[in-house]
Amino acid sequence: VTYSINNALEATVTSAIAEVQSWISDRVFPPDSPLLDVSQAVPSYPPATELREHLAQVVLRNDVSVYTEIGGLVVLRQALAEHFNEQYGGGIDPSQVTITTGCNQAFCVAISGLAQSGDEVILSLPYYFNHHMWLTMNGLRPVLLPSEEGQFPYPDPDQACSSITSRTRAIVLISPNNPTGAIYPSGLIDAFFELAREHGLALILDETYKDFRCASGPPHGLFQRSDWQQTLVQLYSFSKGYSLAGYRVGSLICGHALKNQIEKVLDCATICPSRIGQEAAWFGLRNLGGWRDAKARLMSERLKILESAVEDGQSGYEIASAGAYFAYLRHPFANETSLSVARRLADRHNVLCVPGGLFGPRQERYLRFAFANLDASQIPPLVQRLRDSEE
Ligand SMILES: Cc1ncc(COP(=O)(O)O)c(C=O)c1O
């Protein structure tokens, strides 16, 4: 080409999921060994039938093809504030809610609102690769926690404290975590909030997988604090809990000072989130609480099946961490990279998982399994194939 290309983009890795999926793009799988795809987190079931029937009517309406407010439909923001206030016992006002084109966009605009090139953002290891990519392509420096190999499932606030510099702008936490599945105790989330507050930083909390917690009680008490909006930037996705990934709806809850700036970015980038996606999300919030909770129970049953299959399997694979949606497994091949193990699982055993190395440094002994993609009956065969990979 005759033009130059942004070298910060050239220096950023290619999409991890696209790379992994390219391994099988021209493969045909035999009926006796179908592909078990536990790479990208995509629920194996479609959205609720009622929701789809509702949308079939909605598309006939004339108002569905026009833009909405930049930050999303007012009724959806109200319903989301109500939902979080009910689940988290908080005092969120609908004016503090922004609807985005998926949770990835919520993260991108949150970072754009908080930091500039040269600033630092603390991510915990293993990180969610898209968070890392967005920072590097924008000239921001990701500071990674922790530094010890295999130190999870929880990041350490003391370690985070010693990583803060005058350039730090935010600390990012994901709970339930991708890739480890770990559900952070509310006391740990509180400790990170305090740390961020004391240092004048934002705590960005990505709760994409919150709907897969089976525990009763709120995931954390931050929204109950009268000062939450001074520090907390909370992100959520409709992709997983309502199985709406392709509809592209997520949300961001924060104080007005940040929200006003973020709206400028959203206006330029997307003008508004997809209207039909917003209609789907609104219907889900109003009508599908029971459906959503039943799916969470289904996922926790799948986890139990996985745990007992791995434990009984006498295989060299161990569950290093598991919980909501994901299991992070330690593989038995000490002298092999995670990429090579994952590639072999794909090529020879028809199992597509994500190598730990794509979630950051010192993750070579690990593989991420989005086990919740599979039906319960597919989990024992998955574990059998892992065992076969050791022969
Ligand atoms: C932690 C985390 N955040 C955000 C996303 C993206 O969600 P969305 O589909 O709403 O953009 C994912 C999807 O895998 C994720 O794992």
The ligand as a Tripos MOL2 file, in Angstrom:
@<TRIPOS>MOLECULE
LIG
   16    16     1     0     0
SMALL
NO_CHARGES

@<TRIPOS>ATOM
      1 C1        -14.6190  -10.5850   30.3720 C.3       1 LIG1
      2 C2        -15.3570  -10.2890   29.1230 C.ar      1 LIG1
      3 N1        -15.7330   -9.0360   28.8660 N.ar      1 LIG1
      4 C3        -16.4010   -8.7300   27.7450 C.ar      1 LIG1
      5 C4        -16.7200   -9.6790   26.8200 C.ar      1 LIG1
      6 C5        -17.4240   -9.2800   25.5650 C.3       1 LIG1
      7 O1        -18.7900   -9.2130   25.7570 O.3       1 LIG1
      8 P1        -19.7380   -8.6150   24.6250 P.3       1 LIG1
      9 O2        -20.1550   -9.7450   23.7440 O.co2     1 LIG1
     10 O3        -20.8880   -8.0390   25.3900 O.co2     1 LIG1
     11 O4        -18.9620   -7.5580   23.9000 O.co2     1 LIG1
     12 C6        -16.3600  -11.0040   27.0340 C.ar      1 LIG1
     13 C7        -16.7010  -12.0320   26.0270 C.2       1 LIG1
     14 O5        -16.1600  -13.0900   25.9370 O.2       1 LIG1
     15 C8        -15.6430  -11.3080   28.2000 C.ar      1 LIG1
     16 O6        -15.2400  -12.5550   28.4450 O.3       1 LIG1
@<TRIPOS>BOND
     1     1     2 1
     2     2     3 ar
     3     2    15 ar
     4     3     4 ar
     5     4     5 ar
     6     5     6 1
     7     5    12 ar
     8     6     7 1
     9     7     8 1
    10     8     9 2
    11     8    10 1
    12     8    11 1
    13    12    13 1
    14    12    15 ar
    15    13    14 2
    16    15    16 1
@<TRIPOS>SUBSTRUCTURE
     1 LIG1         1 GROUP 0 **** ****
